[in-house]
Amino acid sequence: MTRNIALFILDTVRKDYFDDYAWRTKRKSGTSFSQCRAASSWSVPSHASIFSGELPHQHNIHSESFDGSFDFHSKLRNQTFLDDLESYDTFGVSSNIYINEDFGFGKLFNQFRDHSIGDHYSAVPFPEASIDLTSNHGNLLEKYLKGTKKALSSRYPLKNLLNGMWLSFGDKLENIPLPRVGDKGAKANADSILQFISDTSEPYFVFANFMDAHNPLQNSVVYDQSLHSVQNSWSSNEYDKWELLIEGCDDDDYIQNYRELYGTSIDYLDQVIHDLSNDILSQSDNETTIIVTADHGHNLGYDMENGYFHHTASLSEGVLHVPLEIINPPPEWPAEVTNKFSQVHIPQLVELIKNGEWDEKVLENESVVAERIGLLGENSEIDYPNSNEIDEEFWNRMIRCGYDKSIKYEWDSLDNSKKYELDIEQACWQSLCSKEPVIPDRILALFDEEINEYKSKWGNQKQDLSFDPDTAQDLKDLGYL
């Protein structure tokens, strides 16, 4: 019988913290890719690379093509591995506000559930309900009318209405010294997946994006309280993202709290994935293989990451080195793969799983490279006081990197280059060897276009940056506007 396939993306989860906190998933994994690298540094281009098998400069989905009229489906139509799953019933669910229905991601699947509640910076009391009162279209009254109608026709009308009202004034309650009462959509994702499986015929393909490790970080009643010492009144929003990037952070308590809650959130996700995978495997008649990975990692202020926080400013190993675990792989798959592996080759893994086979040729790919095109558009401005003193060209530069055994080369569109030493025994670790090294031709050749040519070409493109106000504010909060 044809295998069912599930792809779970744990948004913003770096490899070293995954190894420390996601012990259930690692114990359950049948094949572990210990040297997996993301294709880019944020969700939109990384998801496009995972599904298309192409780098951002090839599929052209990135910071300078993503705008108010962006649509995943029109960009990726007939270009994803989903097109090779003709006999499969496909289902997607996401709590990421960019990997959702508004930006056309849902149209890639036969069915899709959008759990992208409010924005990345809000919690809700009933995560199993997930739908808020607002929508991303029309004026304020139209948003509330549309959202209310959607909530009342849902499975949990009262809970959805309460979620919506909470989101309407939740920002005013942020500093109340109480933990969050729920998660960021993980349980809602899991419930939707199990409902889909109970209603569909096999074989099926399931995709899910879990946002619970993404900032902002704050304690929640669903967390294991023994894993951290952070007060309920603390939030990572105490510092603005650009304040952290530009000025740095010398607040040791903030750094410790940030890292502790980041790890605790991964532990929570690990519990959800462990229980969900058990339910999937027990409820499916066909053999089912579950892929667990992350679209990118996250900087946590370490020296080897230039003291950066978040994931939009660099291609550090904290951002690029991500987990890739295969639960219940087909027979003859190896227990561990130590070759460097790029997420652009996930479509090949899906094909092998579908056919129930293993092929060593999947490890012979040389294109373990990554790139970040920039911020959101050449004409966007960094939302930061005294922005006229900020080197916006630096923060908006295009960055590429390539791997050669234990060496990582990095270069950018400002003609800077670096060489780092890596250690196979230390996930997310890198040490600067030299500045201005010559980038080997064999690595440059893995890209179809030279970096400055590509950056200049897209810098001349027009972008519609007139997002819905709520979406625009969220993009600003995340550092993309």
Helices and strands as residue ranges (DSSP letters): E 4-10, H 15-21, H 23-28, E 29-33, E 36-37, H 43-52, H 56-59, H 72-76, G 81-84, E 89-94, G 105-108, E 111-114, H 140-152, H 157-169, G 170-173, H 186-199, E 204-210, G 225-227, G 236-238, H 241-247, H 252-283, E 288-293, E 299-300, G 303-305, E 309-310, H 317-320, E 324-327, E 336-337, E 341-342, G 343-345, H 346-355, G 360-363, E 369-372, G 387-389, H 392-395, E 399-404, E 407-412, E 417-421, E 431-435, H 441-444, H 451-459, H 469-478
